[in-house]
Amino acid sequence: MNEGAQDVLVLWAHLLSWSATIRSRGVSASRMDFLFLFFFYLLLMLTVVILGCVCSRIHYLKGLLREGTQIMSRLIPECLQRRVQRWFHYLFHTRNHTFIVLHLVLQGLVYTEYTWEIFGYCQELEFSLPYLLLPYLLLATNLLFFVLSCVTDPGTVTKATEPAFLQAYLFDDVMFPKNARCPTCDLRKPARSKHCRVCNRCVHRFDHHCIWMNTCIGAWNVRYFLIYLSTLAASATTMAGLSAAFLVQVVIFSDLYLETYTDERGQPQVVDIIFLAQYLFVLFPRIIFLLGFVLVISVLLGGYLCFALYLAATNQTTNEWYKARRVPCQCYHHQMEPQAFQNIHNRGVWRNLHEVFLPAAHDEKKK
């Protein structure tokens, strides 16, 4: 290890010892403050996402949510309600670049913090340079496929493409009835297509409308979207791993885990994990919060990536997966005999993935 790295480690050791001395003079009673705030920060982010998913699936919670909305509507002035509704309509029901800008700003802030804090410290600790440069490689790949996902036509159904798309997939007469027409586009609806109200077009093999890309995900750009999602999850996981490895190295080289401190009763105590985490936060608060943020993002993106790969491997789209769970309810509502939905497009994992990543080859075979 070079002299610069040794000087940095000595400085960290002095800082940790100085912090422990200060805390031993009576401030150690609030040693749980950090963990409470940090775990509250993590749990709040996860709770919002989980509650949103759960409330969208459970009818009882949907009713409670509607009742809560009605109560709030009586308390909030009507003029403010109209402004909020217009704002939500603009963000989620019209094509705009707000979330693209937000996406790039968040990504820029995360990488700026990584470059400013973690990269420099890890270089001093002689981390492997290829490992430190891996997040930048993933960033370049991610941005490339982000752009490809945004600018590639997802598979817009027009009068010119309608005949070819009508032959691409079989109609199941349950989810996709034959001879159905789109009242907006005035075109026959190919199997597995859907009219997007935000983009105002029918999309071949429609998956979903992505607000982060301001476009639909369909037959022609879903492959780019999957690679984009994979590299985004990989970059977040890599940053989390590097941040954690740096903090572990600080603890190991400073020998803080071997030290003791004096509690509020004047008794010597061995430094434990809670105490250690609190002092790492005192020394490196930005790195700790970055670690918490990328950990949450890694979990969310990893879960969504697994779901997206499952759909690709079984030759389903997000739209079809969601509608398959509503088919029995729709039959009951219209007093029809319940019809079991069967995925007639599933041809095995490898052929399904081949269809997703090489859609042109699949469409050529159908012609």
C-alpha positions in Angstrom: 0.0 0.0 0.0 1.4 3.5 -0.9 2.1 6.2 1.6 -1.0 8.2 0.5 -3.3 5.4 1.3 -1.6 4.8 4.7 -2.0 8.5 5.5 -5.7 8.4 4.7 -6.2 5.3 6.9 -4.3 6.9 9.8 -6.5 10.0 9.4 -9.7 7.9 9.5 -8.5 6.0 12.5 -7.8 9.4 14.3 -11.3 10.6 13.3 -13.0 7.5 14.6 -11.1 7.6 17.9 -11.8 11.3 18.3 -15.5 10.7 17.6 -15.6 7.8 20.1 -14.0 10.0 22.7 -16.6 12.8 22.2 -19.5 10.3 22.4 -18.1 8.7 25.6 -18.6 12.0 27.4 -22.3 11.7 27.7 -23.8 11.8 24.2 -23.9 8.0 23.8 -27.5 7.8 25.1 -28.8 8.7 21.7 -26.8 6.0 19.9 -30.0 4.7 18.3 -30.8 8.0 16.6 -28.9 7.1 13.4 -30.3 3.7 13.0 -33.9 5.0 13.5 -33.5 7.7 10.9 -31.7 5.5 8.4 -34.1 2.5 8.6 -37.0 4.9 8.6 -35.6 6.3 5.4 -35.3 2.8 3.9 -38.7 1.6 5.1 -40.5 4.7 3.9 -39.4 4.2 0.4 -40.3 0.5 0.4 -43.6 1.1 2.1 -44.8 3.6 -0.5 -44.1 1.2 -3.3 -45.6 -1.9 -1.5 -48.7 -0.1 -0.5 -49.2 1.2 -4.0 -49.0 -2.4 -5.4 -51.2 -3.9 -2.6 -53.9 -1.2 -2.8 -54.1 -1.7 -6.6 -54.9 -5.4 -6.2 -57.2 -5.6 -3.2 -60.7 -4.4 -3.7 -61.3 -3.6 0.0 -58.3 -1.3 0.1 -59.4 0.3 -3.1 -62.7 1.1 -1.4 -60.9 2.6 1.6 -58.7 4.6 -0.7 -61.7 6.0 -2.6 -63.4 6.9 0.7 -60.3 8.6 1.9 -60.1 10.5 -1.3 -63.7 11.7 -1.0 -63.0 12.9 2.6 -59.9 14.8 1.5 -61.9 16.3 -1.4 -64.2 17.9 1.2 -61.3 19.4 3.1 -59.2 20.7 0.2 -60.4 23.8 -1.7 -61.9 23.0 -5.1 -59.6 25.3 -7.0 -56.6 23.5 -5.5 -58.1 20.1 -6.5 -58.5 21.2 -10.1 -54.9 22.3 -10.2 -53.7 19.0 -8.8 -55.9 17.1 -11.2 -54.5 19.1 -14.2 -51.0 18.5 -12.9 -51.5 14.7 -12.6 -53.2 14.6 -15.9 -50.3 16.3 -17.6 -47.7 14.1 -15.9 -49.4 10.7 -16.3 -51.9 11.0 -19.2 -50.1 13.2 -21.8 -46.7 12.7 -23.5 -44.1 15.0 -21.9 -40.5 14.9 -21.1 -40.8 15.5 -17.3 -39.8 12.0 -16.2 -37.1 11.7 -18.8 -35.4 14.8 -17.3 -36.1 13.5 -13.8 -34.5 10.2 -14.7 -31.4 11.8 -16.1 -31.0 14.2 -13.2 -31.3 11.4 -10.6 -28.8 9.3 -12.5 -26.5 12.2 -12.8 -26.7 13.0 -9.1 -26.0 9.4 -8.1 -22.9 9.1 -10.4 -21.7 12.5 -9.3 -21.7 11.4 -5.7 -20.1 8.1 -6.6 -17.3 9.9 -8.5 -16.8 12.6 -5.8 -16.8 10.3 -2.8 -16.5 6.6 -3.4 -14.2 6.5 -6.5 -11.5 8.7 -4.9 -11.6 6.9 -1.6 -11.5 3.5 -3.2 -8.5 4.5 -5.3 -6.6 5.4 -2.2 -7.4 2.0 -0.8 -6.1 0.4 -4.0 -9.4 -1.1 -5.2 -9.2 -2.9 -8.5 -9.5 -0.2 -11.2 -11.7 -2.3 -13.6 -14.1 -2.8 -10.8 -14.2 0.9 -10.0 -14.8 1.7 -13.7 -17.6 -0.9 -14.1 -20.4 1.5 -13.1 -19.3 3.9 -15.9 -19.3 1.1 -18.4 -22.8 0.1 -17.2 -23.9 3.8 -17.4 -22.8 4.1 -21.0 -24.5 0.9 -22.0 -27.6 1.9 -20.0 -27.9 5.3 -21.7 -27.4 3.7 -25.2 -30.3 1.4 -24.7 -32.4 4.1 -23.0 -32.1 6.2 -26.1 -32.9 3.2 -28.3 -35.9 2.4 -26.3 -37.2 6.0 -26.5 -36.6 6.5 -30.3 -37.4 3.1 -31.7 -41.0 2.7 -33.0 -42.6 0.2 -30.6 -44.7 -1.3 -33.4 -47.3 1.3 -34.4 -50.3 -0.2 -36.2 -51.1 1.8 -39.3 -52.9 1.1 -42.6 -49.6 0.1 -44.1 -48.6 -2.3 -41.3 -52.1 -3.6 -40.4 -52.1 -6.6 -42.8 -48.7 -7.9 -41.6 -49.5 -7.4 -37.9 -52.9 -9.2 -38.3 -50.9 -12.3 -39.4 -48.3 -12.2 -36.7 -50.3 -13.8 -33.9 -53.4 -16.0 -33.6 -56.6 -14.7 -32.0 -57.7 -16.4 -28.8 -61.3 -15.1 -28.9 -61.1 -14.5 -25.1 -58.7 -11.7 -24.6 -58.3 -10.7 -28.2 -61.4 -11.4 -30.3 -61.2 -11.7 -34.0 -62.4 -8.8 -36.3 -62.3 -6.3 -33.4 -61.7 -2.7 -34.5 -60.1 0.2 -32.7 -62.7 3.0 -32.6 -60.0 5.7 -32.3 -57.7 4.5 -35.1 -60.5 3.0 -37.2 -58.3 -0.1 -37.8 -58.6 -3.8 -37.2 -57.0 -4.7 -33.9 -54.2 -7.3 -34.4 -54.0 -10.0 -31.7 -51.9 -8.8 -28.7 -52.2 -5.1 -29.7 -53.7 -2.3 -27.6 -54.6 1.3 -28.1 -52.5 3.6 -25.9 -54.5 6.6 -24.7 -51.3 8.5 -23.9 -49.6 8.1 -27.3 -53.0 7.9 -29.1 -52.0 4.9 -31.3 -52.4 1.2 -31.4 -49.2 -0.7 -30.6 -48.3 -4.2 -31.8 -47.6 -6.7 -29.0 -48.3 -3.8 -26.5 -46.6 -4.3 -23.1 -47.1 -1.0 -21.3 -46.6 2.8 -21.5 -43.4 3.8 -19.8 -43.5 7.4 -18.4 -39.8 7.3 -17.8 -39.2 7.0 -21.6 -42.3 8.9 -22.7 -43.2 6.1 -25.1 -44.9 2.7 -25.3 -43.0 -0.5 -24.9 -44.1 -2.9 -27.7 -42.8 -5.6 -30.1 -40.0 -3.6 -31.6 -38.4 -1.9 -28.6 -39.1 -4.4 -25.7 -35.6 -6.0 -26.3 -33.9 -2.6 -25.8 -36.1 -2.0 -22.7 -35.0 -5.3 -21.1 -31.3 -4.6 -21.7 -31.8 -1.1 -20.3 -33.5 -2.5 -17.2 -30.8 -5.1 -16.7 -28.0 -2.6 -16.9 -29.8 -0.1 -14.6 -30.2 -2.8 -12.0 -26.6 -4.0 -12.4 -25.2 -0.5 -12.0 -27.2 0.1 -8.8 -26.1 -3.3 -7.4 -22.5 -2.6 -8.4 -22.5 0.8 -6.6 -24.1 -0.8 -3.5 -21.4 -3.4 -3.5 -18.6 -0.9 -3.9 -20.0 1.4 -1.2 -20.3 -1.5 1.3 -16.8 -2.8 0.4 -15.4 0.7 1.1 -17.0 1.0 4.5 -15.9 -2.5 5.4 -12.3 -1.7 4.5 -12.4 1.5 6.6 -13.6 -0.6 9.6 -10.9 -3.3 9.0 -7.9 -1.0 8.5 -8.9 1.3 11.4 -9.3 -1.6 13.9 -12.4 0.2 15.3 -14.2 -3.1 15.9 -11.5 -3.9 18.5 -11.9 -0.7 20.5 -14.1 0.0 23.6 -16.1 3.0 24.7 -17.6 4.2 28.0 -21.4 4.2 28.2 -23.6 6.7 30.1 -23.2 4.7 33.3 -19.4 4.8 33.1 -19.0 1.2 32.1 -16.6 0.1 29.3 -18.4 -1.5 26.4 -17.1 -3.3 23.3 -17.9 -1.5 20.0 -20.9 -3.3 18.4 -22.5 -3.2 15.0 -25.0 -0.5 16.0 -22.3 1.8 17.4 -20.1 1.1 14.4 -22.8 1.9 11.9 -23.5 5.2 13.7 -19.9 6.4 13.5 -19.6 5.5 9.9 -22.6 7.7 9.3 -21.0 10.5 11.3 -17.9 10.2 9.1 -19.4 9.4 5.8 -23.1 10.5 5.9 -23.4 11.0 2.1 -22.0 7.6 1.4 -24.3 5.9 3.9 -27.4 7.6 2.3 -26.1 6.7 -1.2 -25.8 3.1 0.0 -29.3 3.1 1.3 -30.7 4.7 -1.8 -29.0 2.3 -4.3 -29.9 -0.7 -2.1 -33.6 0.2 -2.3 -33.3 0.8 -6.0 -31.4 -2.5 -6.5 -34.2 -4.4 -4.7 -37.0 -2.7 -6.7 -35.3 -2.9 -10.0 -34.2 -6.5 -9.4 -37.7 -7.5 -8.6 -39.2 -5.8 -11.6 -36.4 -7.2 -13.8 -37.2 -10.8 -12.6 -40.9 -10.1 -13.4 -40.1 -8.7 -16.9 -37.8 -11.7 -17.7 -40.5 -14.1 -16.5 -43.0 -12.5 -18.9 -40.5 -12.7 -21.7 -39.7 -16.4 -21.0 -43.4 -17.3 -21.0 -44.2 -15.1 -24.0 -46.6 -12.7 -22.1 -46.8 -9.0 -22.0 -47.6 -6.8 -18.9 -50.9 -5.9 -20.5 -51.8 -9.6 -21.1 -50.7 -10.6 -17.6 -52.9 -8.0 -16.1 -55.9 -8.7 -18.3 -55.7 -12.4 -17.7 -56.7 -11.8 -14.1 -59.7 -9.7 -15.1 -61.2 -12.0 -17.7 -63.3 -14.0 -15.2 -64.5 -10.8 -13.5 -65.5 -9.3 -16.9 -67.5 -12.5 -17.8 -69.3 -12.4 -14.5 -70.1 -8.7 -14.9 -71.6 -9.3 -18.4 -73.4 -12.4 -17.1 -71.4 -14.6 -19.5 -70.1 -18.1 -18.9 -66.6 -17.8 -17.4 -63.9 -18.6 -20.0 -60.5 -19.8 -18.9 -57.6 -17.8 -20.4 -54.8 -19.9 -21.9 -51.5 -18.5 -23.2 -51.5 -19.9 -26.7 -48.3 -18.0 -27.6 -46.0 -19.9 -25.2 -43.7 -22.0 -27.3 -40.9 -22.8 -24.8 -38.4 -20.6 -23.1 -35.8 -20.3 -25.8 -38.2 -19.8 -28.7 -40.0 -17.2 -26.6 -36.8 -15.3 -25.9 -35.8 -15.5 -29.5 -39.1 -14.0 -30.4 -38.7 -11.1 -28.0 -35.1 -10.3 -28.9 -35.4 -11.0 -32.7 -39.0 -9.9 -33.5 -38.2 -9.4 -37.2 -37.3 -13.1 -37.6 -40.6 -14.1 -36.0 -42.7 -11.8 -38.2 -40.9 -13.0 -41.3 -41.8 -16.6 -40.5 -45.5 -15.7 -40.1 -45.7 -14.1 -43.6 
